[in-house]
């Protein structure tokens, strides 16, 4: 009988260093609405201190990812 390993190979999110924030960005695709982007900003305690969600009609998933990174950068300057 096969037993799965006891550890997860999925990367785990870690807290940012003190006095820093961490920006998590991701793009998604929904056939009915197009591509969207989500940005979440967390502080050194893991608390959400900002974020953004937008829907864009873009030609590719790569473009959605690029917009996500840019939106994360713009959100962080608020």
Biotite code that builds the C-alpha atoms (Angstrom):
import biotite.structure as struc

atoms = struc.array([
    struc.Atom([0.000, 0.000, 0.000], chain_id="A", res_id=1, res_name="UNK", atom_name="CA", element="C"),
    struc.Atom([1.283, 3.488, -0.921], chain_id="A", res_id=2, res_name="UNK", atom_name="CA", element="C"),
    struc.Atom([1.366, 6.209, 1.727], chain_id="A", res_id=3, res_name="UNK", atom_name="CA", element="C"),
    struc.Atom([1.707, 9.862, 0.733], chain_id="A", res_id=4, res_name="UNK", atom_name="CA", element="C"),
    struc.Atom([4.641, 11.734, 2.286], chain_id="A", res_id=5, res_name="UNK", atom_name="CA", element="C"),
    struc.Atom([3.926, 13.446, 5.602], chain_id="A", res_id=6, res_name="UNK", atom_name="CA", element="C"),
    struc.Atom([5.100, 16.830, 4.295], chain_id="A", res_id=7, res_name="UNK", atom_name="CA", element="C"),
    struc.Atom([3.529, 19.136, 1.771], chain_id="A", res_id=8, res_name="UNK", atom_name="CA", element="C"),
    struc.Atom([5.416, 20.095, -1.367], chain_id="A", res_id=9, res_name="UNK", atom_name="CA", element="C"),
    struc.Atom([3.232, 23.199, -1.659], chain_id="A", res_id=10, res_name="UNK", atom_name="CA", element="C"),
    struc.Atom([5.172, 26.357, -0.743], chain_id="A", res_id=11, res_name="UNK", atom_name="CA", element="C"),
    struc.Atom([3.930, 27.952, 2.449], chain_id="A", res_id=12, res_name="UNK", atom_name="CA", element="C"),
    struc.Atom([3.386, 31.691, 2.857], chain_id="A", res_id=13, res_name="UNK", atom_name="CA", element="C"),
    struc.Atom([5.770, 33.298, 5.323], chain_id="A", res_id=14, res_name="UNK", atom_name="CA", element="C"),
    struc.Atom([5.534, 36.583, 7.206], chain_id="A", res_id=15, res_name="UNK", atom_name="CA", element="C"),
    struc.Atom([7.571, 39.523, 5.907], chain_id="A", res_id=16, res_name="UNK", atom_name="CA", element="C"),
    struc.Atom([10.441, 40.841, 8.001], chain_id="A", res_id=17, res_name="UNK", atom_name="CA", element="C"),
    struc.Atom([9.616, 43.438, 10.693], chain_id="A", res_id=18, res_name="UNK", atom_name="CA", element="C"),
    struc.Atom([8.807, 46.904, 9.265], chain_id="A", res_id=19, res_name="UNK", atom_name="CA", element="C"),
    struc.Atom([8.131, 45.401, 5.819], chain_id="A", res_id=20, res_name="UNK", atom_name="CA", element="C"),
    struc.Atom([4.973, 44.376, 3.991], chain_id="A", res_id=21, res_name="UNK", atom_name="CA", element="C"),
    struc.Atom([4.439, 41.504, 1.604], chain_id="A", res_id=22, res_name="UNK", atom_name="CA", element="C"),
    struc.Atom([2.413, 41.931, -1.572], chain_id="A", res_id=23, res_name="UNK", atom_name="CA", element="C"),
    struc.Atom([0.730, 38.829, -2.958], chain_id="A", res_id=24, res_name="UNK", atom_name="CA", element="C"),
    struc.Atom([-0.551, 39.127, -6.525], chain_id="A", res_id=25, res_name="UNK", atom_name="CA", element="C"),
    struc.Atom([-2.434, 36.681, -8.692], chain_id="A", res_id=26, res_name="UNK", atom_name="CA", element="C"),
    struc.Atom([-4.412, 36.723, -11.910], chain_id="A", res_id=27, res_name="UNK", atom_name="CA", element="C"),
    struc.Atom([-7.471, 34.619, -12.655], chain_id="A", res_id=28, res_name="UNK", atom_name="CA", element="C"),
    struc.Atom([-9.572, 33.892, -15.700], chain_id="A", res_id=29, res_name="UNK", atom_name="CA", element="C"),
    struc.Atom([-13.323, 33.571, -15.812], chain_id="A", res_id=30, res_name="UNK", atom_name="CA", element="C"),
    struc.Atom([-14.875, 32.941, -19.209], chain_id="A", res_id=31, res_name="UNK", atom_name="CA", element="C"),
    struc.Atom([-17.950, 35.018, -18.360], chain_id="A", res_id=32, res_name="UNK", atom_name="CA", element="C"),
    struc.Atom([-16.100, 38.167, -17.209], chain_id="A", res_id=33, res_name="UNK", atom_name="CA", element="C"),
    struc.Atom([-12.592, 37.987, -18.620], chain_id="A", res_id=34, res_name="UNK", atom_name="CA", element="C"),
    struc.Atom([-9.383, 38.126, -16.680], chain_id="A", res_id=35, res_name="UNK", atom_name="CA", element="C"),
    struc.Atom([-9.064, 39.609, -13.253], chain_id="A", res_id=36, res_name="UNK", atom_name="CA", element="C"),
    struc.Atom([-6.342, 40.438, -10.823], chain_id="A", res_id=37, res_name="UNK", atom_name="CA", element="C"),
    struc.Atom([-6.164, 40.278, -7.049], chain_id="A", res_id=38, res_name="UNK", atom_name="CA", element="C"),
    struc.Atom([-3.595, 42.006, -4.857], chain_id="A", res_id=39, res_name="UNK", atom_name="CA", element="C"),
    struc.Atom([-3.337, 41.553, -1.093], chain_id="A", res_id=40, res_name="UNK", atom_name="CA", element="C"),
    struc.Atom([-0.906, 43.423, 1.172], chain_id="A", res_id=41, res_name="UNK", atom_name="CA", element="C"),
    struc.Atom([-0.048, 41.993, 4.607], chain_id="A", res_id=42, res_name="UNK", atom_name="CA", element="C"),
    struc.Atom([2.052, 43.418, 7.405], chain_id="A", res_id=43, res_name="UNK", atom_name="CA", element="C"),
    struc.Atom([4.693, 41.717, 9.543], chain_id="A", res_id=44, res_name="UNK", atom_name="CA", element="C"),
    struc.Atom([1.939, 40.120, 11.658], chain_id="A", res_id=45, res_name="UNK", atom_name="CA", element="C"),
    struc.Atom([0.115, 38.641, 8.661], chain_id="A", res_id=46, res_name="UNK", atom_name="CA", element="C"),
    struc.Atom([-2.767, 41.122, 8.927], chain_id="A", res_id=47, res_name="UNK", atom_name="CA", element="C"),
    struc.Atom([-4.293, 42.349, 5.673], chain_id="A", res_id=48, res_name="UNK", atom_name="CA", element="C"),
    struc.Atom([-3.613, 46.082, 5.452], chain_id="A", res_id=49, res_name="UNK", atom_name="CA", element="C"),
    struc.Atom([-4.637, 46.684, 1.852], chain_id="A", res_id=50, res_name="UNK", atom_name="CA", element="C"),
    struc.Atom([-5.597, 45.108, -1.392], chain_id="A", res_id=51, res_name="UNK", atom_name="CA", element="C"),
    struc.Atom([-7.303, 45.472, -4.690], chain_id="A", res_id=52, res_name="UNK", atom_name="CA", element="C"),
    struc.Atom([-9.401, 43.462, -7.135], chain_id="A", res_id=53, res_name="UNK", atom_name="CA", element="C"),
    struc.Atom([-9.956, 44.490, -10.728], chain_id="A", res_id=54, res_name="UNK", atom_name="CA", element="C"),
    struc.Atom([-11.294, 42.928, -13.920], chain_id="A", res_id=55, res_name="UNK", atom_name="CA", element="C"),
    struc.Atom([-9.550, 43.658, -17.207], chain_id="A", res_id=56, res_name="UNK", atom_name="CA", element="C"),
    struc.Atom([-10.213, 42.432, -20.704], chain_id="A", res_id=57, res_name="UNK", atom_name="CA", element="C"),
    struc.Atom([-6.734, 41.493, -21.864], chain_id="A", res_id=58, res_name="UNK", atom_name="CA", element="C"),
    struc.Atom([-5.553, 39.243, -24.706], chain_id="A", res_id=59, res_name="UNK", atom_name="CA", element="C"),
    struc.Atom([-3.622, 36.701, -22.647], chain_id="A", res_id=60, res_name="UNK", atom_name="CA", element="C"),
    struc.Atom([-2.956, 35.247, -19.221], chain_id="A", res_id=61, res_name="UNK", atom_name="CA", element="C"),
    struc.Atom([0.603, 36.633, -19.422], chain_id="A", res_id=62, res_name="UNK", atom_name="CA", element="C"),
    struc.Atom([-0.776, 40.162, -19.822], chain_id="A", res_id=63, res_name="UNK", atom_name="CA", element="C"),
    struc.Atom([-3.115, 39.596, -16.856], chain_id="A", res_id=64, res_name="UNK", atom_name="CA", element="C"),
    struc.Atom([-0.117, 38.530, -14.745], chain_id="A", res_id=65, res_name="UNK", atom_name="CA", element="C"),
    struc.Atom([1.823, 41.639, -15.822], chain_id="A", res_id=66, res_name="UNK", atom_name="CA", element="C"),
    struc.Atom([-1.101, 43.875, -14.882], chain_id="A", res_id=67, res_name="UNK", atom_name="CA", element="C"),
    struc.Atom([-1.321, 42.082, -11.534], chain_id="A", res_id=68, res_name="UNK", atom_name="CA", element="C"),
    struc.Atom([2.283, 42.932, -10.684], chain_id="A", res_id=69, res_name="UNK", atom_name="CA", element="C"),
    struc.Atom([1.791, 46.556, -11.730], chain_id="A", res_id=70, res_name="UNK", atom_name="CA", element="C"),
    struc.Atom([-1.427, 46.820, -9.711], chain_id="A", res_id=71, res_name="UNK", atom_name="CA", element="C"),
    struc.Atom([0.396, 45.408, -6.679], chain_id="A", res_id=72, res_name="UNK", atom_name="CA", element="C"),
    struc.Atom([3.066, 48.057, -7.066], chain_id="A", res_id=73, res_name="UNK", atom_name="CA", element="C"),
    struc.Atom([0.511, 50.854, -7.407], chain_id="A", res_id=74, res_name="UNK", atom_name="CA", element="C"),
    struc.Atom([-1.513, 49.558, -4.447], chain_id="A", res_id=75, res_name="UNK", atom_name="CA", element="C"),
    struc.Atom([1.572, 49.499, -2.245], chain_id="A", res_id=76, res_name="UNK", atom_name="CA", element="C"),
    struc.Atom([2.153, 53.238, -2.751], chain_id="A", res_id=77, res_name="UNK", atom_name="CA", element="C"),
    struc.Atom([-1.202, 54.251, -1.254], chain_id="A", res_id=78, res_name="UNK", atom_name="CA", element="C"),
])
